Amino acid sequence: MKITRVLNILLCISGLLSCSVEKDHLVKIETRHGDMYALLFDDTPKHKNNFIKLAEGGRFDSTQFHRIIENFMIQGGDVFGKEKLPQEEWYTVPAEINPKHIHKKGMIAAARLGDNANPEKASSGSQFYIVHGKVYSKPELVTDMRQLGQKFNQFIGLESNKELRKEYLRLYEAKEFDSLNMIMLQTKEQLEGFYNVSLDKKMTPQQIEAYTSEGGTPHLDNEYTVFGEIIKGIEVMEAIAQEKTAALDKPIEPVYMKVSVSQMNKKKITKEFGYAFEQSK
C-alpha cells in the first residue's frame, strides 16, 4: 500500500516536471519593418514540420513577401522560386484543414493552387500567407454577399427600381464600396421576399466574435490550411500590408525575410508573449 502511494506521488511529480519543461518551436520572421514571432499548431503536424525544416535549413532566408494586398493578406516564402528548382520538384503538403483554425487577423496559412487544378486543396510546399483582413459588421458577415449581389443586380435592372440603380451606379463610379454594401444589405429582406430565397450564411459564434472584433478574411475558411499564428509583431505585418505595389500585387520595394526557429519553454512563451496554450485533455 505504501509502495503504491509512493509510486503515485512520484508519477504526479513527474507529470508536473514534464509540464514545466514542455517546449514549443518559436518562429521569428525578421524584415526591414521589424520582427514577427509565431507559433505553429500541433494539430497541423505536416505543415508545422515542413515549415520548421525549411526554416532550420535557412531556405526561407532572402525570400520575399512577394504578394501584398492590403485588408487581405501578405504572401511570401517562395523557396522553390528563389532556388530556381524545376517545377517537378515543387512538392506539396496534404491539406490539414481544421474548422477551428479560422482566418482571423494574424493567422498563418499555406498558399495553394486553385480548386480546378488542385481539388484536394494540397498546400504549396513553401509559400505561406499571413492574414491582414478587415473588421466586418455582423449583418455583412452572416449574409451570402455573392448571392446578395446577384439578386440585387437583377432587382435594380427592373424599370421600377431605376432610382436605386442610379444611386448604385453613382456610388460604384465614386468607388464607395462600403456604401454599396450597405445599400445591398439594407435591401436584403426585401430581396429575400421578392425572390423567395434565403441570403443568409452560416457562421459559428467563434467566427462572428473574431471577424467583428479582430477582423480577418472569412471567405477563406475551410478552403486553406491555417497552421500558425503571429503572437507578437502584428504591427509589422500591418506595415508590410501598406507597402506600395505594382503588377501582380508585388511590392515596389522588396520586403525580404529571414526566418529562424528556436525551442522555448511553454510557460516562458506564455509569460513573455501572453499566449495561452490549449490545455491537453
C-alpha positions as CSV (number, residue, x, y, z in Angstrom):
1,M,0.0,0.0,0.0
2,K,2.8,2.4,0.9
3,I,4.7,1.5,-2.2
4,T,1.6,2.3,-4.3
5,R,1.3,5.6,-2.6
6,V,4.9,6.5,-3.2
7,L,4.6,5.5,-6.9
8,N,1.5,7.7,-7.3
9,I,3.4,10.6,-5.7
10,L,6.4,10.1,-8.0
11,L,4.1,9.9,-11.0
12,C,2.4,13.2,-10.1
13,I,5.8,14.9,-9.5
14,S,7.0,13.5,-12.9
15,G,3.9,14.9,-14.6
16,L,4.4,18.3,-13.0
17,L,8.0,18.4,-14.1
18,S,7.2,17.4,-17.6
19,C,4.6,20.2,-17.9
20,S,7.1,22.7,-16.6
21,V,9.7,21.8,-19.1
22,E,7.4,21.3,-22.1
23,K,8.7,23.3,-25.1
24,D,7.4,24.5,-28.4
25,H,9.0,25.9,-31.5
26,L,9.0,29.7,-31.6
27,V,9.3,31.1,-35.1
28,K,11.0,34.5,-35.7
29,I,10.5,36.3,-39.0
30,E,12.8,39.3,-39.5
31,T,12.0,42.0,-42.0
32,R,13.0,45.6,-42.6
33,H,9.8,46.7,-40.8
34,G,10.7,44.7,-37.7
35,D,10.3,41.2,-36.4
36,M,7.3,38.9,-36.1
37,Y,7.1,36.0,-33.7
38,A,4.8,33.0,-34.4
39,L,3.7,29.6,-33.1
40,L,2.7,26.7,-35.3
41,F,-0.2,24.4,-34.4
42,D,0.4,20.8,-33.3
43,D,-2.8,19.6,-35.0
44,T,-1.4,20.5,-38.4
45,P,1.8,18.4,-38.0
46,K,2.7,18.0,-41.7
47,H,2.7,21.8,-42.2
48,K,4.4,22.5,-38.9
49,N,7.2,20.0,-39.5
50,N,7.7,21.2,-43.1
51,F,7.9,24.9,-42.1
52,I,10.4,24.1,-39.3
53,K,12.5,22.0,-41.7
54,L,12.7,24.8,-44.3
55,A,13.4,27.5,-41.6
56,E,16.1,25.5,-39.9
57,G,17.8,24.8,-43.2
58,G,17.8,28.6,-43.9
59,R,15.8,28.1,-47.1
60,F,13.3,30.9,-46.3
61,D,16.1,33.5,-45.9
62,S,16.2,36.1,-48.7
63,T,12.7,35.1,-49.9
64,Q,10.3,38.0,-50.2
65,F,6.8,38.9,-49.2
66,H,6.1,39.0,-53.0
67,R,2.3,39.4,-53.0
68,I,0.7,42.1,-50.8
69,I,-3.0,43.0,-50.8
70,E,-4.0,45.4,-48.0
71,N,-7.0,44.3,-46.0
72,F,-6.5,40.8,-47.3
73,M,-3.1,39.2,-46.7
74,I,0.7,39.3,-47.2
75,Q,2.2,36.2,-49.0
76,G,5.8,35.1,-49.2
77,G,8.2,32.2,-48.7
78,D,8.8,31.2,-52.4
79,V,11.7,28.9,-51.6
80,F,11.4,26.9,-54.8
81,G,11.4,30.1,-57.0
82,K,14.4,31.5,-55.1
83,E,16.3,28.3,-55.5
84,K,15.3,28.0,-59.2
85,L,14.1,24.5,-58.7
86,P,12.4,22.8,-61.7
87,Q,8.6,22.7,-61.3
88,E,8.6,18.9,-60.9
89,E,10.4,19.4,-57.6
90,W,7.8,21.9,-56.2
91,Y,6.3,19.4,-53.8
92,T,3.0,20.0,-52.0
93,V,1.8,19.2,-48.4
94,P,-1.5,17.4,-47.9
95,A,-4.3,19.6,-46.7
96,E,-4.8,19.7,-42.9
97,I,-7.9,22.0,-42.8
98,N,-9.3,22.3,-39.3
99,P,-12.6,24.2,-38.9
100,K,-11.4,25.6,-35.5
101,H,-8.5,27.4,-37.2
102,I,-10.2,30.3,-38.9
103,H,-8.7,33.2,-40.9
104,K,-8.7,35.8,-38.3
105,K,-6.1,38.6,-38.4
106,G,-2.5,37.4,-37.8
107,M,-3.1,33.7,-38.7
108,I,-0.6,31.9,-40.9
109,A,-1.9,29.7,-43.7
110,A,-0.5,27.8,-46.6
111,A,-0.9,29.1,-50.2
112,R,-2.0,26.7,-52.8
113,L,-3.2,26.3,-56.4
114,G,-7.0,26.8,-57.1
115,D,-9.6,24.0,-56.9
116,N,-9.7,23.3,-60.7
117,A,-6.0,22.3,-60.7
118,N,-5.9,21.1,-57.1
119,P,-9.3,19.6,-55.9
120,E,-7.5,18.0,-52.9
121,K,-6.6,21.6,-51.7
122,A,-3.0,20.5,-51.2
123,S,-0.7,23.2,-49.9
124,S,2.4,24.7,-51.5
125,G,5.5,23.2,-50.0
126,S,6.9,26.6,-49.1
127,Q,4.6,29.6,-49.8
128,F,2.5,30.9,-46.9
129,Y,0.5,34.0,-46.1
130,I,-0.3,36.0,-43.0
131,V,-3.9,37.3,-42.8
132,H,-4.5,41.0,-42.6
133,G,-8.2,41.2,-43.5
134,K,-10.7,43.7,-42.2
135,V,-13.3,44.0,-39.5
136,Y,-16.9,43.1,-40.6
137,S,-20.3,44.1,-39.3
138,K,-22.4,41.2,-38.2
139,P,-25.1,41.7,-41.0
140,E,-22.3,41.6,-43.6
141,L,-20.7,38.6,-42.0
142,V,-23.9,36.4,-41.8
143,T,-25.0,37.3,-45.4
144,D,-24.0,35.5,-48.6
145,M,-22.7,38.6,-50.2
146,R,-22.1,37.0,-53.6
147,Q,-25.7,35.8,-53.8
148,L,-26.9,39.1,-52.4
149,G,-25.0,40.9,-55.2
150,Q,-26.5,38.7,-57.9
151,K,-30.1,39.3,-56.7
152,F,-29.5,43.0,-56.1
153,N,-28.2,43.4,-59.7
154,Q,-31.3,41.6,-61.0
155,F,-33.5,43.8,-58.8
156,I,-32.1,47.2,-59.9
157,G,-32.4,46.0,-63.6
158,L,-36.2,46.4,-63.2
159,E,-37.6,49.6,-64.5
160,S,-39.5,50.2,-61.3
161,N,-36.1,50.4,-59.5
162,K,-34.3,52.9,-61.7
163,E,-33.7,55.4,-58.9
164,L,-32.0,52.7,-56.9
165,R,-30.0,51.8,-59.9
166,K,-28.8,55.4,-60.4
167,E,-27.7,55.6,-56.8
168,Y,-25.8,52.3,-57.1
169,L,-24.0,53.5,-60.3
170,R,-23.1,56.8,-58.6
171,L,-21.5,55.0,-55.6
172,Y,-19.8,52.5,-57.9
173,E,-18.2,55.2,-60.0
174,A,-17.1,57.0,-56.9
175,K,-15.6,53.7,-55.6
176,E,-17.6,54.0,-52.4
177,F,-17.8,50.2,-52.0
178,D,-18.6,50.2,-48.3
179,S,-21.7,52.3,-49.1
180,L,-22.6,50.0,-51.9
181,N,-22.5,47.0,-49.5
182,M,-24.7,49.0,-47.0
183,I,-27.3,49.7,-49.7
184,M,-27.4,46.0,-50.7
185,L,-27.7,44.9,-47.0
186,Q,-30.5,47.3,-46.4
187,T,-32.5,45.7,-49.3
188,K,-31.7,42.1,-48.1
189,E,-35.1,41.4,-46.5
190,Q,-36.9,42.9,-49.5
191,L,-34.9,40.8,-51.9
192,E,-35.5,37.6,-49.9
193,G,-39.2,38.2,-50.1
194,F,-39.3,39.3,-53.7
195,Y,-37.2,36.3,-55.0
196,N,-38.3,33.9,-52.2
197,V,-34.8,33.0,-51.3
198,S,-32.6,33.0,-48.1
199,L,-29.5,35.1,-48.4
200,D,-28.1,34.0,-45.0
201,K,-24.7,32.4,-44.5
202,K,-24.0,30.2,-41.5
203,M,-21.2,31.4,-39.2
204,T,-20.1,29.9,-35.9
205,P,-20.0,32.1,-32.7
206,Q,-16.2,31.8,-32.9
207,Q,-16.2,33.3,-36.4
208,I,-18.7,36.1,-35.6
209,E,-16.7,37.1,-32.5
210,A,-13.3,37.1,-34.3
211,Y,-14.4,38.8,-37.5
212,T,-16.4,41.6,-35.9
213,S,-13.6,42.4,-33.4
214,E,-10.2,41.5,-34.7
215,G,-11.1,41.1,-38.3
216,G,-9.8,38.7,-41.0
217,T,-10.8,37.0,-44.3
218,P,-13.7,34.7,-43.5
219,H,-14.3,33.6,-47.1
220,L,-11.1,31.6,-47.0
221,D,-12.2,29.5,-44.0
222,N,-12.3,25.7,-44.7
223,E,-10.5,26.3,-48.0
224,Y,-6.9,26.7,-47.0
225,T,-4.8,25.1,-44.2
226,V,-4.3,27.5,-41.3
227,F,-1.3,26.2,-39.4
228,G,0.1,29.0,-37.2
229,E,-0.4,32.4,-35.6
230,I,1.6,35.6,-35.1
231,I,1.9,36.1,-31.3
232,K,4.0,39.3,-31.4
233,G,4.7,41.9,-34.1
234,I,1.3,42.2,-35.7
235,E,2.1,45.8,-36.3
236,V,5.0,44.6,-38.5
237,M,2.5,42.7,-40.7
238,E,0.3,45.7,-40.9
239,A,3.2,47.9,-42.0
240,I,4.1,45.3,-44.7
241,A,0.4,45.3,-45.8
242,Q,0.6,49.0,-46.5
243,E,3.6,48.7,-48.9
244,K,3.0,50.3,-52.3
245,T,2.6,47.6,-55.0
246,A,2.9,47.2,-58.8
247,A,1.8,44.5,-61.2
248,L,0.7,41.2,-59.6
249,D,0.5,42.9,-56.2
250,K,4.3,42.8,-55.9
251,P,5.8,45.5,-53.6
252,I,7.8,48.1,-55.4
253,E,10.5,48.0,-52.8
254,P,11.3,44.3,-51.9
255,V,10.4,43.1,-48.4
256,Y,12.8,40.3,-47.7
257,M,12.6,37.9,-44.7
258,K,14.9,35.9,-42.6
259,V,13.2,33.0,-40.7
260,S,14.6,31.2,-37.7
261,V,13.2,28.7,-35.2
262,S,14.1,28.2,-31.5
263,Q,12.7,26.0,-28.8
264,M,11.3,27.7,-25.7
265,N,9.6,26.6,-22.6
266,K,5.8,27.0,-23.0
267,K,5.5,28.7,-19.6
268,K,8.1,31.2,-20.7
269,I,6.3,31.8,-24.0
270,T,3.1,32.5,-22.1
271,K,4.9,34.9,-19.8
272,E,6.8,36.8,-22.5
273,F,4.2,36.8,-25.2
274,G,0.9,36.4,-23.3
275,Y,0.0,33.4,-25.4
276,A,-2.4,30.9,-23.8
277,F,-1.8,27.3,-24.9
278,E,-4.7,24.9,-25.1
279,Q,-4.9,22.6,-22.2
280,S,-4.3,19.0,-23.2
281,K,-7.1,16.7,-22.4
